[in-house]
Amino acid sequence: MLTLCVTTAWGQSNKQQPHIGYLYPAGGQRGSVAQITAGGQFLRGATDVYVSGKGVHASVIEYIRPTGNINKEQRDLLQKRLNELREKQLAELPGKDSSPPMPTEENLAEKHSQISKPSKKEDNSNKEDAVNTEEVKLPDHPLLYDLENKSLRELAHITNTLFFPRNKKQINRQISESVLIQISIDPDAQPGARELRIKTGTGLTNPMVFHVGLFPETRELEPNDQQAYPKLPRTQSLPEGKPIELPVVLNGQIMPGDVDRFRFRASQGQELVIETHARSLIPYLADAVPGWFQATLALYDANGNELAFADDYRFNPDPVLFYRIPADGEYELGIHDSIYRGREDFVYRIIVGQQPFITQMFPLGGKAGDQTTALVSGWNLRETRLPLDTRPGDNCIRQIAYRKGKRLSNTVPYAVDNLPECNEKEANDTPKTAQQIEIPKIINGRIGQAGDVDIFHLTGNTDDVVVAEVYARRLNSPLDSLLRLTDAAGNVLEWNDDYVMEDSHLYRDIVGLITHHADSYLTARLPKDGTYYVHLADSQHHGGMAYNYRLRIAAPQPDFTLRVTPSSISMQAGTTVALCVHALRKDGFDGRIEVVLKDAPAGFELGGGWIPVGRDHVRMTLSAPNETPDQPVALQLEGIAPIGGQIVSHLAVPSEDMMQAFLYRHLVPSQELLVVVNKSKWRVPPIRLAGRDIVRIPAGGTAQVRLKTAKRPALQEMQLELNEPPRGLTLHDVTVVPEGIAFRLEADKDALPIDFADNLIVEAFRESTPKQKNGKPANQKQRTSMGIFPAIPIEIVP
């Protein structure tokens, strides 16, 4: 029993981590109730749904196992049931002219509110039918939930989705399971992006984007390739639907070779903004090239003539169309993948209407504490001045949107810094006309036309170190900057085009969402006293009103930012899990960073809370209290370091480590680090490192380590191993001692340099001999993880 106790309590479950691959639809209107589908893997046993922020309530309706290809008997039964429902509704139609338009989320909410209890999928037994329904049941599929309440268009959608084409599909296990979720959004819920997670018996899923919108929402209904609502022979005189009224949010999924079209009515003079959310919903697909759903949009008139086309918005893969309607009438919007790929996780949301949209803003930020108002321009903006929040705080890049009643624009980023600022002054295209500045300085400027070059004049002394850094692409500017530092004679001392910000651990991209690092950065030591010039241009020789930038010219300002992965953690009370903290070091900062839990509830402890000198990432451990919190806990990690005689602190940004196109990895920011602590049947004894905070191991030598814990018979059966150790470190001679466990760490002098520092994580295993079906012992022993211990800081010394 003691062995079972320790195995169950200490162990971080070896079961696969639940994962969400997509949400469909990935949003809903304020004040509505909707049913959405979460597709993913290891979702069995889903019990709870958590949505960040206030005003959005979600619950699990049903888990749906992987849906395979439908066999003939199931197809026959489904076709029969669909025909029955279709005939019933057609018989009740008063006439084609009164057929309802495509259902919106409001219609669905009203319909579902009238159902006291959602009905389960139909098995529809009929003894008189040729199909033996006692043996054959309808397949598990999200579309077949609440089948008897589907509209004619929804029934046609089911037919065309499940029956045409007839070719068999290969199941993608990453998105093969489904969870039906009921979403209720309060009328006063804050609009914008939220995070949705699902809790299962084995853990907490990754977060997925879920939007709270202001406009009515509708979902695509197949077939919709040629025109939005055709008359369909297979649907037996299905009434033609009505055009969609604007404004609206269109939700859909692109399948292989699919082209979705939506028909809507528009009036002359309307300045439509058609904004796509696709890649922003699912930033990276691990098994797709280029690594996301690359949507393309096309707008057509009633005769099928193409009026406008977009396959991106500047450097953003999600396209945006701007179009002034020339005449009253009906128009069609088409969307497909640029190379006609498709799958259930090729999800999109398209906002269509006269909503405001900011295309450019100047300046792109302000000094902390200074009152700053930005000038904005774009589409459907009733105001051109937007006050920026520059209150001092840890977040140097912030977001803002134009909001007027139900009119909400896209969000745009801006920066808040502490250095003195000034604006660029033209003409400054040559060294003779260069704008003179005193450093340190942040310059707000613009490459106003193609071929424009902005040049800034400064004076420096021998051995002065100068840093020049551009913030443009990170602040939504299309500028692809090119920086050069020259002396008075025109000699180039340093130059930079693209500066990649990454850590060395598998070349993870720290920025996360930007794959083209177009912002330039250079640092140089001045060779002598004299005059120097910083040249800034667009590397593609482009320019315009939107090509704005913030240029920092200063002495080095050593600093850092932190990312922590994963952003969803599930653990049992009293156990320990591993997480990783990444450091992006700036302007030469190479010092040690202490990492602590900030304002955490009692009982949570961080093990190995440091990033040693020179390291850009370290694995740490988080231990949960023995008491189980009633709700998930949002934790914050804070990094603290002495820099330039001052104590500098920054919060770690929760992130997801995502793979793009089979190779590249990106740290994509999340809104919160959410921890779910599950109850444990047994109280777990605390484990502590005995003695020093840091275990110092001689190069080529060994060091003894003691872990203090309650002595139990199960300790005798444990086998200890290092979990993902650095090359050259090994663990030996595990023994049970009066205060707990002792073992020896050995460092290979040829593999590990002097002063190397890290955290070691020790994992405990237990071997057992399982029994076969006949009751006899199996030939091979089974090895089970009992979990990990708190991280052990180590350092290699002479």
Secondary structure, 3 states (H helix, E strand, C coil): CHHHHHHHHHCCCCCCCCEEEEEECCEEECCCEEEEEEEEECCCCCCEEEECCCCEEEEEEEEECCCCCCCHHHHHHHHHHHHHHHHHHHHHCCCHHHCCCCCEHHHHHHHHHCCCCCCCCCCCCCCCCCCCCCCCCCCCCHHHCCHHHCCHHHHHHHHHHHCCCCCCCCCCHHHCEEEEEEEEECCCCCCEEEEEEEEECCEECCCEEEEEECCCEEECCCCCCCCCCCCCHHHCCCCCCCCECCCEEEEEECCCCCCEEEEEEECCCCEEEEEEECCCCCCCCCCCCCCCCCEEEEEECCCCCEEEEECCECCECCCEEEEECCCCEEEEEEEEECCCCCCCCCEEEEEEECCCEEEEEECCEEECCCCEEEEEEEECCCCCEEEECCCCCCCCEEEECCEECCEECCCEEEEEECCCEEECCCCCCCHHHCEECCCCEEEEEECCCCCCEEEEEEEECCCCEEEEEEECHHHCCCCCEEEEEEECCCCEEEEECCCCCEECHHHEECCCCCCCCCCCEEEEECCCCEEEEEEEEECCCCCCCCCEEEEEEECCCCEEEEEEECCEEEEECCCEEEEEEEEEEECCCCCCEEEEECCCCCCCEEECCEECCCCCEEEEEEECCCCCCCCCEEECEEEEEEECCEEEEEEEEEEEEEEECCCEEEEEECCCEEEEEECCCCCCCCCEECCCCCEEEECCCEEEEEEECCCCHHHHHCEEEECCCCCCEEEEEEEEECCEEEEEEEECCCCCCCCCEEEECEEEEEEECCECCCCCECCCCEEEEEEECCCEEEEEEC
